[in-house]
Amino acid sequence: MAPTRRLDMVYQTLYSELVQRSLDESFTSEFRADGRFVAVEVKNKKYWYFDTPKSEGGGQDRRYVGPVDDPEITERVEAFKDLKADLKGRRRLVSTLTREAYLPRPLPIAGQVVEALAKAGLFRLRGVLVGTAAYQCYSAVLGTRLDAVAMQTGDADFAQFHETSVAIKDSIPPILGVLREADPTFREVPSQTDGRVSTQFVARSKFKVEFLTPNRGTDDQEGKPVPMPALGGAAAFPLRFLDYLIYQPIRAVLLYGAGVPLLIPSPERYAIHKLIVGSRRKEERDATAKSSKDRLQAKSIIEVMIANRQHADLASVFMEAWDRGDHWKAAIRTSLATYDNDVHNSFRTELAKGVTELGSDPAKYDLVDQPADASTPRTK
């Protein structure tokens, strides 16, 4: 295992404070003082909405906030009147974390795009930042500097469950207008299968924004853009395995400006997902380079989580992926086999510890060497 570059506890504490204060500020900036929060029951589950008086004709405008059973959301709803923005203080925290702790900050255009979408309400509506832009956040989340080589990116990808986009009955403003707040040269890229809609948007600098959604349907849905009512007119490109990645995302802060509060996949899901997709990139022009980057990101996160003694967290999502079927198993095996023997064997050993902690048999998950006459040979 490579030595980790652990952050001093002072910087870990500063980051935790930044997360707290950024979420607080997102409430003060998104919700008007003349409005009120209301709890609404939908299909036997309660959700917070925010009502504000309409400027004309009476009545209320209603915006989705989040589930009542999310304690962090509910705490801020209850303390709404007491929350105060502290932009200068948060900017100092971001500066300290990037300049003194050497945590990664995004390219300016990436930061501007994520910030514009955050202010428009994308993450409030359960959108999730995925891809390398999300990977940049994990050094702070895990308290250890990750491999910087795998952090270069010229795009930003965002994902949302289709059923969520439909159910929340709310939307960000028109997407092109939101993106042009970050860069006025953004334009739509019409879908190749349906030129009436777009899942991608690109700026003159070639920076690309793409919206994604899980594909849990039949193969004939592959590549067909999916209408997303909450995305301001954008559609989303359907992808296999994405439902696994964005299930139960975590809160984090992108270290740009005064800090941008957002949702990203949990690091353990991100790592195992990268093992899966890293072996399945075949038709893309730069598939080899992307596969290498996927596996480097997975390796970096797994090593850190093992060093952090988060074996059980890793093992839990590993087992979930493994149990989904032969395609998932084959993809994981293929990626693990690309690492050198020391890394490969170490991963298997440490994952086996986590599986054991969770009360399961590591042999079921190909994490122990099989006898020479075993009916299922070990995959190298």
GUKOLVO-386020 format. One record per atom (N, C-alpha, C): x, y, z. Coordinates in steps of 0.001 Angstrom, whole numbers, padded with zeros to 6 digits, always signed. Last residue first. Layout:
// GUKOLVO-386020
XYZ...
***
This chain:
// GUKOLVO-386020
-007896-014427-012115-006722-013595-011947-006907-012255-012640-010257-016188-010343-010045-015329-011506-008880-014399-011250-010063-019516-009220-009852-018100-008910-009590-017339-010201-012600-021821-010269-011228-021369-010145-011141-019888-009860-014866-023732-008755-014815-022395-009346-013402-021851-009206-014290-026156-007617-015078-026159-008845-015075-024802-009525-010930-026759-006531-012245-026120-006361-012983-026069-007687-008458-027816-006401-009482-028625-007061-010872-028032-006905-006968-025903-005007-006592-026208-006412-007677-026989-007125-009104-023722-003094-008265-024912-003231-008033-025224-004715-008985-020117-003511-009708-021375-003550-008726-022548-003619-008284-017361-001457-007786-018300-002459-008546-019617-002362-010945-015019-001026-009941-015915-000447-009512-016877-001533-012827-013617-002355-011829-012838-001620-010857-013709-000838-015193-014244-003661-013927-014434-004365-012787-013681-003689-017383-014139-002039-017093-012951-002843-015713-013010-003495-017419-016422-000593-018567-016175-001468-018286-015034-002436-015237-016098+001066-015122-017010-000077-016256-016803-001077-016112-014475+003179-015311-013877+002095-015200-014777+000870-019304-014618+004472-018166-015470+004138-017378-014848+002981-020395-012112+006882-020524-012934+005675-019235-013698+005407-020325-010220+008925-020936-011509+009184-021133-012387+007969-018902-007947+008691-020334-007841+008434-021049-009187+008536-016330-008830+009040-016913-007964+010070-018429-007880+009922-016021-010146+006576-016088-010929+007811-016719-010117+008934-015842-007922+004909-016926-008878+004708-017121-009719+005969-013481-006771+005898-014747-006071+006020-015928-006991+005865-011612-008756+005217-011792-008369+006623-013141-007682+006827-011844-008689+002444-012260-009900+003165-012466-009603+004648-010655-006258+001920-012091-006402+001689-012637-007630+002421-008024-006995+002530-008703-005989+003349-010215-006025+003146-007485-008953+000558-007331-009249+001985-008133-008283+002844-007911-007549-001801-008717-008732-001509-008667-009066-000023-005931-005539-001595-007346-005191-001682-008218-006370-001279-003607-007138-001585-003942-006322-000418-005417-005944-000424-003642-008237-004134-003774-009124-002972-004152-008349-001715-003361-005863-005680-004481-006791-005875-004710-007653-004640-000911-004840-004752-002142-004067-004581-003355-004988-004671+000816-006971-005468+000765-006483-004091-000542-005737-003826+000418-007295-008259+000057-008353-007316-000083-007858-005886-001114-004368-009801+000006-005281-009554-000353-006222-008408-004339-004425-011436-003399-003898-010459-002253-004884-010263-006064-005828-013028-005114-004929-013697-004087-004345-012741-007853-007249-011499-006743-007998-012083-005716-007107-012778-009817-005394-010948-008887-005781-009878-007658-006481-010445-011153-005381-013449-010408-004210-012984-009403-004574-011897-012226-007984-013540-011365-007501-014604-010529-006312-014144-013862-008108-011243-012697-008994-011373-011706-008446-012402-015834-006207-011961-014975-005983-010790-013707-006832-010892-016967-007462-014216-016372-006129-014333-015424-005845-013170-017943-009850-013149-016902-009885-014186-016201-008544-014299-019923-008905-011363-018770-009657-010871-017624-009621-011878-021703-007716-013183-021059-006902-012153-019808-007608-011634-022507-009915-014658-021871-008795-015343-021111-007913-014354-023729-011584-012690-022467-011975-013326-021765-010822-014026-025114-009641-009866-025108-010544-011009-023759-010713-011675-025282-008340-007468-026195-007911-008537-026095-008770-009797-023394-008972-005600-024638-009741-005575-025615-009356-006688-021464-007042-006026-021180-008431-006385-022462-009242-006516-022692-004764-004885-022406-004822-006325-022220-006268-006783-022811-005571-002184-024034-005191-002899-023832-005285-004411-020115-005930-001605-021015-007079-001576-022309-006782-002343-019283-003255-001801-018685-004278-002656-019608-005486-002753-020675-002081+000252-021067-001727-001116-020445-002685-002131-019409-003425+002431-020859-003412+002289-021278-003098+000858-016682-002905+002200-017170-004260+001995-018674-004290+001750-016525-000176+002848-016144-000657+001522-016770-002017+001233-017383-000315+005519-018082+000546+004561-017800+000086+003134-015472-002029+006630-016862-002463+006571-017672-001621+005583-013068-000557+006475-013217-001819+005760-014691-002190+005574-011958+001825+007327-013351+001823+006860-013623+000566+006028-009450+002591+008250-010161+001482+008900-011655+001488+008569-008016+004306+006756-008931+004900+007733-009729+003855+008514-006819+002564+005001-005973+003202+006012-006812+003837+007121-009107+002074+003470-008498+000981+004235-007612+001548+005339-009452+004562+002353-010497+004048+003233-009990+002867+004057-007097+004743+000810-007331+005680+001915-008378+005140+002871-007461+002659-001040-006297+002669-000151-006525+003571+001056-009816+003532-002328-009815+002285-001555-008639+002257-000586-008934+005893-003616-009962+005955-002564-009935+004698-001700-006983+004863-005393-006641+005909-004438-007644+005971-003292-008437+002997-006935-007303+002565-006107-007000+003582-005020-010247+004697-008270-010723+003633-007379-009627+003207-006413-008450+006281-009757-009318+006899-008754-009830+005861-007760-007335+004284-011364-006477+005056-010472-007295+005732-009385-009552+003446-012787-008911+002502-011861-007962+003203-010905-010149+005765-014298-011146+005142-013415-010467+004283-012356-007768+006027-015764-008140+007051-014782-009167+006511-013799-007942+003784-017386-006801+003931-016477-007117+004941-015377-010256+004415-018816-010223+003227-017954-009097+003322-016944-009397+006678-020221-010462+006812-019223-010491+005618-018278-007456+005541-021891-007070+006571-020932-008121+006720-019840-009103+003776-023371-007977+003272-022584-007565+004267-021517-011002+005439-024678-011431+004457-023675-010280+003994-022790-011338+007641-026363-010205+007600-025441-010459+006611-024310-013722+006972-027725-012486+007234-028460-011253+007110-027568-015692+004209-026518-015290+005605-026485-013917+005783-027127-016239+001539-026403-016575+002231-027636-016128+003685-027652-015430+000588-023912-014933-000069-025124-015148+000766-026381-015370+000371-020627-015253+001431-021634-014628+000832-022900-015367-001493-018621-016449-001566-019601-016394-000467-020663-013692-001258-016524-013491-002431-017376-014482-002487-018532-014558+000975-015172-013203+000967-015714-012920-000202-016629-016984+000429-014065-016986+001108-015371-015603+001108-016008-016054-000975-011704-016998-001567-012668-016877-000904-014033-014359+000740-010377-013869-000585-010739-014751-001199-011833-016161+002817-009976-015055+003028-010907-014387+001703-011288-017808+001653-008033-018373+001979-009347-017267+002178-010372-016030+001609-005908-016453+000332-006496-017072+000568-007870-015760+004455-005501-014614+003591-005777-015030+002288-006451-018387+005350-004996-017629+005906-006111-016491+004962-006494-018979+003963-002657-019718+003653-003888-018968+004172-005111-017145+005225-000963-017045+003785-001177-017815+003357-002434-017933+007945-000962-016647+007542-001546-016536+006052-001817-021241+008604-002178-020377+008221-001061-019056+007713-001649-021591+011215-004670-021726+009822-004219-020859+009574-002987-022607+014500-003502-021739+013635-004297-021975+012187-003850-024176+017647-003377-024277+016214-003105-023337+015479-004048-022990+020785-001945-023511+019919-002998-023688+018500-002496-021969+024141-001475-022550+022921-000904-023222+022092-001989-019045+025668-002181-020318+025365-002838-020876+024077-002244-017134+028333-001009-017550+026953-000780-018924+026716-001375-016690+030812-001916-016956+030697-000481-017364+029281-000103-014676+029586-004437-015320+030777-003884-015461+030693-002383-014493+026102-003918-014488+027197-004885-015218+028385-004268-014481+023226-003119-013634+024308-002609-013424+025368-003686-017604+021866-002520-016591+022101-003539-015797+023329-003123-018585+019867+000143-018408+021237-000326-017315+021255-001382-021216+017444+000714-019822+017866+000689-019792+019319+000239-023345+014779+001640-023124+016216+001500-021629+016519+001548-023856+011785-000340-023440+012491+000872-023301+013980+000588-026494+009594-001605-025324+010476-001728-025022+011183-000412-028116+007086-002016-027694+007637-000728-026419+008494-000859-027042+006250-005233-027916+005894-004123-027304+006415-002821-025345+006634-007329-025933+007832-006717-026941+007517-005630-024395+004010-008090-023476+005093-007721-024157+006181-006915-026646+002502-008781-025779+002044-007684-024923+003208-007180-027521+003885-010985-028383+003835-009805-027596+003411-008576-025544+003395-012872-025578+004703-012238-026469+004722-011004-025588+001008-014266-024790+001046-013040-024896+002380-012287-026183+002523-017467-026191+001371-016572-025278+001648-015375-027672+005674-018189-026469+004852-018035-026725+003679-017099-029231+008065-020306-029371+006914-019399-028117+006043-019384-028954+011549-020130-028498+010363-020852-028562+009169-019907-031704+013797-019856-030559+013115-019258-030239+011857-020041-032665+017162-020837-032918+015727-020708-031678+015103-020072-033590+020404-019628-032582+019442-020062-033133+018023-019953-035576+021920-018462-035635+021707-019897-034577+020766-020439-034932+021914-015713-035021+023151-016459-035000+023000-017965-035029+019464-014381-033747+019971-014871-033870+021153-015828-037322+018155-013607-036697+019049-012623-035451+019758-013150-038150+016440-015688-038934+017640-015377-038245+018628-014444-036462+015055-018113-036243+015245-016674-036942+016535-016244-036571+012520-020606-037063+013820-020128-036931+013912-018605-033687+010909-021737-034843+010771-020852-035295+012159-020409-032367+009784-024871-032472+010798-023812-033779+010679-023045-031073+006595-025404-032197+007475-025681-032357+008496-024554-029071+004803-024657-028713+005949-025476-029837+006916-025781-031233+002128-024292-029839+002550-024258-029611+003726-025203-033664+001014-024520-033627+002378-023988-032215+002955-023986-033287-001564-025236-033718-000654-026301-033819+000798-025823-032681-002960-022930-031574-002491-023765-032019-001514-024834-034930-001745-020318-034460-002715-021304-033372-002098-022170-033930+000050-017368-034914-000549-018261-034279-001550-019207-032375+001580-015891-032744+000315-015275-033793-000406-016112-030148+003946-016068-030911+003123-017014-031158+001778-016351-030002+007025-014237-029838+005569-014312-030707+004933-015391-028850+009921-016024-029857+009280-015178-029674+007772-015282-027119+013048-016524-027226+011599-016610-028363+011107-015717-025860+015798-018311-026823+015309-017333-027109+013833-017605-022817+017613-018710-023721+016544-019141-024613+016111-017989-020822+020122-020025-021715+019756-018931-022674+018701-019454-017494+020892-021012-018778+020235-021284-019519+019930-019985-015361+023215-022506-015825+022638-021240-017254+022136-021441-014613+024502-024766-014775+023045-024869-015170+022395-023546-014860+027205-024712-013590+026657-024224-013533+025137-024319-017495+027613-025346-016505+027834-026389-015143+027253-026001-019282+024868-023749-018858+026258-023860-017797+026380-024950-022090+022695-024078-020657+022925-024201-020378+024412-024366-024192+020173-022852-024038+021587-023150-022542+021881-023144-026374+017338-023204-025046+017932-023087-025090+019404-023492-028879+016571-023730-028346+016106-022448-026975+016731-022173-031617+018000-025424-030173+017963-025186-029885+017412-023803-034049+017467-028073-033638+017648-026686-032123+017552-026572-034439+017038-030750-035301+018032-030098-034865+018331-028675-032946+014957-031780-032407+016304-031888-033257+017386-031249-032325+012062-030650-033515+012903-030652-033058+014355-030619-029849+010924-030953-031017+010062-031183-032334+010834-031184-028072+012919-030380-027937+012228-031665-029141+011355-031982-029221+015967-028936-029015+014523-028836-028948+013897-030219-027507+019073-029398-028693+018230-029613-028335+016740-029533-026087+020912-027096-025635+019906-028050-026801+018961-028275-026405+024435-026456-026929+023068-026400-026238+022186-027433-023737+026479-025162-024775+026174-026142-025221+024731-025958-022030+029101-023464-022617+027758-023448-023701+027636-024515-021011+031638-023269-020830+030940-024551-021406+029528-024554-021219+032752-020745-022246+033101-021733-022109+032374-023068-020879+030944-017919-020144+031252-019143-021161+031526-020244-022634+031157-015746-021234+030767-015524-020365+031133-016713-024945+031895-016924-024489+032720-015814-023029+032409-015485-025338+029826-018665-024755+031055-019216-024436+032084-018147-026602+027972-017047-025217+027722-017460-024561+028987-018005-029141+029216-016837-028324+028956-015635-026858+028781-016018-029993+029210-019495-029802+030477-018797-028938+030313-017564-030226+026485-019905-029239+027231-020681-028958+028582-020029-032320+025713-018135-030952+025265-017925-029922+026088-018687-034702+027665-016478-034228+027145-017767-032717+026915-017767-034491+026821-012880-034843+027682-014014-034318+027088-015325-035401+023548-011548-034501+024675-011628-034960+025567-012790-038612+022532-010288-037577+022546-011313-036637+023719-011108-041031+020195-008977-040286+021458-008894-039196+021391-009955-042054+017656-008281-042932+018722-008777-042280+020102-008644-040881+015299-007449-040755+016474-006569-041562+017680-007041-041214+013217-009331-042024+013235-008115-041985+014567-007369-039406+013485-011471-040850+013555-011712-041605+013862-010428-036948+013211-010256-037193+014387-011091-038678+014595-011343-037272+010669-009138-037148+011840-008269-037488+013103-009043-037286+009090-011403-038476+009105-010572-038460+010277-009586-034681+009506-012365-035826+010005-013124-037069+010094-012247-032057+010668-010296-033014+009606-010582-034215+010196-011321-029339+012434-011726-030557+012470-010919-031415+011262-011291-026093+013922-012090-027025+012801-012220-028223+013002-011300-023612+015586-013987-024600+015644-012915-025644+014552-013160-020268+016424-014731-021404+015534-014943-022317+015559-013725-018126+018523-016404-018835+018335-015134-020094+017533-015435-014801+018606-017865-016260+018533-017899-016820+018418-016492-012168+018178-017954-012664+019282-018753-014168+019254-018851-009832+017340-015367-011094+017129-016078-011482+018378-016848-007621+015726-013163-007773+016604-014314-009070+016296-015051-007138+013937-011125-008104+015003-010877-008334+015928-012068-005169+012023-011039-006498+011589-011500-007549+012678-011377-002994+013222-009891-002933+012922-011327-004314+012593-011874-003348+013322-007163-003706+014510-007936-003728+014237-009430-004649+011033-004983-003740+011153-006121-004188+012295-007034-005711+012816-001995-005747+011731-002973-004800+012019-004126-005066+013570+001282-004881+014040-000095-004816+012849-001036-007612+012983+003649-006325+012559+003093-006224+013047+001649-010212+013172+004541-009137+013680+005392-007757+013284+004931-012405+012547+003058-011683+011434+003679-010522+011883+004554-013245+015092+002198-014200+014189+002856-013475+013104+003643-010947+016096+000931-011449+016741+002146-012387+015819+002915-010771+014228-001151-009613+014462-000274-010072+015084+001034-013184+014376-002567-012985+013286-001617-011750+013452-000734-013543+016292-004533-014063+016584-003189-013637+015556-002146-012656+015261-006900-011882+016348-006310-012320+016665-004879-014721+013555-007609-013499+012975-007038-012649+014047-006362-016462+015323-008880-016809+014818-007549-015573+014251-006850-015058+015659-011237-015347+016845-010436-015753+016443-009015-015104+013068-012271-013861+013575-011688-014092+014836-010872-018457+011885-011404-017266+011999-012233-016103+012642-011505-021198+013978-010190-020485+012704-010338-019227+012936-011180-023493+015583-008123-022290+015770-008933-021540+014448-008979-026953+015135-008216-025691+014664-007630-024554+014953-008608-030130+016472-007222-029109+016241-008230-027799+015895-007545-032085+017110-005363-031464+015779-005313-030636+015449-006541-032780+019714-005290-033693+018811-005987-033080+017427-006188-030566+020851-004171-031781+020810-003358-032776+019832-003955-028993+020785-006394-028705+019820-005328-029855+019753-004325-030208+022825-008023-030024+021458-008508-029832+020459-007372-030671+025543-007521-031418+024547-006759-031216+023112-007170-029171+027612-008418-030438+027376-009113-031275+026302-008433-026911+027307-006917-027790+028437-006606-029154+028281-007271-025880+025049-008262-026243+024963-006847-027209+026085-006481-025362+026099-010781-026381+025064-010657-026825+024888-009204-023317+027904-010098-024544+028383-010743-025671+027370-010590-021379+026143-009028-021978+027172-008183-023290+027677-008777-020717+024647-011279-021315+023969-010121-022006+024986-009218-019665+026732-012908-020802+025924-013345-021499+025276-012151-017515+027688-011382-018599+028593-011751-019848+027825-012166-015860+025418-011235-016423+026001-010027-017611+026896-010317-015241+025154-013957-015960+024078-013253-016617+024616-011985-013865+027541-014411-015106+027284-015144-015917+026185-014472-011579+027239-012628-012590+028293-012456-013911+028013-013163-011059+023847-011556-010825+024897-012529-011903+025966-012363-011237+023285-007936-011575+023021-009335-011069+024126-010258-008629+022468-005645-009722+023347-006028-009995+023128-007509-007435+020122-003232-007660+020526-004624-008822+021503-004767-005473+021232-000426-006602+020473-000961-006942+020992-002354-003387+022357+001000-003150+021872-000365-004255+020949-000868-003539+023649+003356-003695+022194+003423-003512+021542+002052-003086+026245+002358-002257+025715+003459-002336+024193+003541-004798+026595+000156-003436+027144+000128-002527+026545+001199-007219+025288+000724-006562+025083-000576-005106+025536-000569-007900+026018+003331-007885+024607+002965-007160+024348+001650-007789+028824+003230-006900+028084+004133-006777+026628+003690-009856+029359+001390-008474+029755+001095-007487+028982+001950-012072+028413+002804-011706+027796+001524-010252+028112+001186-012019+030232+004981-011868+028797+005212-011433+028084+003933-012475+032635+003659-011205+032436+004377-010956+030953+004637-015045+032181+002755-013969+032357+001777-012606+032164+002433-016386+032159+005189-016268+030911+004439-015191+031005+003359-016184+034858+005922-015604+033818+006776-015414+032519+006032-017606+036076+003841-016193+036381+004046-015517+035296+004877-020237+034976+004143-019440+034735+002952-017959+034969+003182-022354+034035+005970-021029+034492+006389-020054+034238+005242-025803+034414+006730-024737+034138+005761-023423+034714+006278-027569+032947+009407-026972+034142+008811-025855+033737+007863-030538+031751+010938-029371+031489+010096-028875+032782+009451-032859+032160+012298-031620+032478+013000-030374+032294+012143-034933+031277+010780-034855+032717+011045-033546+033122+011709-034531+028425+010786-034370+029249+009584-034159+030728+009894-034608+026265+012436-033794+027403+012865-033633+028450+011772-036171+024413+011116-036623+024897+012421-035861+026136+012877-034599+023952+008863-035960+024465+008713-036408+025106+010023-032378+022856+010046-032261+024178+009432-033630+024794+009141-033387+020408+010942-032772+021345+011891-032734+022748+011318-034139+019241+008501-035165+019648+009458-034616+020615+010502-031645+018689+007306-032599+019579+006659-033580+020125+007690-030559+016910+009162-029843+018147+008851-030755+019154+008169-032385+014737+009253-032233+015623+010420-031523+016932+010104-034788+013761+007176-033375+014135+007081-033096+015141+008188-037498+013456+007318-036691+012558+008149-035185+012765+007959-038505+015223+005461-038617+015596+006877-037715+014728+007739-036602+015752+002468-037402+014887+003344-037385+015345+004793-036780+019073+000907-036149+017805+001236-037013+016996+002182-037953+021172-000740-036775+021380+000106-036057+020080+000405-039737+022547-003527-039308+021358-002768-038039+021671-001987-041910+025325-003408-040632+024752-003829-040273+023582-002921-044740+027105-004544-044229+026044-003664-042959+025442-004247-046406+030158-004304-045449+029366-005067-044828+028350-004118-049851+030804-003624-048501+030516-003160-047692+029822-004247-052315+033505-003976-051850+032121-003934-050388+032018-003521-052464+036392-006209-052654+035657-004969-052157+034232-005042-051906+037879-008479-053028+036942-008507-053258+036156-007233-048378+038140-008250-049640+038561-008853-050688+037460-008692-046398+037007-006727-046362+038456-006907-047662+038987-007494-047290+034588-004267-047104+034961-005664-047179+036474-005806-045537+033932-001231-046682+034555-001917-046349+034858-003368-044055+030676-000851-043911+032130-000884-045104+032718-001636-043212+027713+000867-044246+028497+000209-043927+029981+000271-041331+024876+000587-041263+026273+001001-042263+027074+000171-041574+021579+002057-041693+022498+000926-041653+023926+001466-040448+018456+003242-040527+019892+003448-040663+020602+002106-042387+015466+003346-041337+016262+002733-041557+017739+003080-043210+012213+004555-043337+013658+004642-042114+014361+004051-044916+009452+003117-043659+010019+003584-043759+011536+003543-047212+008471+001930-046907+008050+003303-045530+008509+003793-047281+009916-000522-047135+008464-000484-046582+007987+000860-046471+012790+001052-046576+012231-000287-046300+010736-000190-047275+015495+003100-047172+014037+003023-047418+013565+001589-045385+018335+003858-046417+017764+002991-046203+016262+002904-044755+021052+005898-044522+019619+005724-045699+019025+004953-043484+024248+004978-044627+023401+005302-044247+021950+005050-042005+027388+005673-041827+025970+005407-043087+025217+005811-042650+030546+004089-042721+029647+005246-042553+028209+004785-041509+033912+003225-042095+032604+002984-042165+031768+004245-040151+036215+003585-041606+036308+003674-042297+034981+003379-037465+035647+003197-037920+035841+004572-039438+035875+004686-036817+033001+000840-037131+034376+001187-037711+034478+002591-034142+030849+000260-035497+030985+000761-035746+032390+001301-031487+030771-000599-032509+030201-001475-033937+030507-001028-029862+031893+001360-029834+032477+000022-030987+031983-000853-030270+030422+003650-030541+031846+003707-030579+032460+002318-029494+027836+002751-030870+028100+003151-031171+029595+003127-026822+028144+002283-027667+027778+001146-029134+027987+001480-025827+028609+004826-025930+029734+003897-026834+029407+002720-025855+025978+005875-026634+027041+006499-026887+028173+005508-023988+024820+004184-025371+024362+004121-026298+025390+004758-021750+026246+005032-022188+026349+003640-023628+025890+003486-021437+025491+007678-021775+026877+007387-022262+027058+005946-020813+022724+007376-021945+023176+008191-022385+024570+007770-018509+022809+005784-019688+022071+005337-020936+022576+006063-016800+024252+007491-017193+024816+006201-018444+024126+005660-016443+022444+009575-017102+023723+009843-017599+024356+008550-015035+020478+008204-016344+020153+008796-017128+021423+009090-012708+021941+007625-013576+021491+006536-014973+021146+007068-011661+022316+010184-012056+023482+009385-012999+023074+008258-011088+019660+010831-012095+020387+011600-012590+021608+010835-009068+019141+009034-010280+018334+008973-011427+019027+009718-007175+020957+009921-007797+021176+008621-009059+020333+008450-006538+019797+012400-007004+021188+012338-007746+021435+011024-005487+017321+011801-006827+017389+012376-007394+018807+012344-003854+017199+008637-003824+017554+010050-005257+017712+010550-004461+014535+006374-004593+015937+006729-004481+016112+008231-002166+012104+005148-003251+012452+006059-003254+013945+006362-001441+010518+002740-001049+011880+003055-002166+012489+003895-000266+007108+002951-001302+008124+002796-000753+009483+003202+001898+005033+001020+001657+005800+002235+000592+006871+001985+000481+002266-000780+001210+003525-000784+000919+004271+000509+000827-001188+000000+000000+000000+000000+000877+001260+000000
***
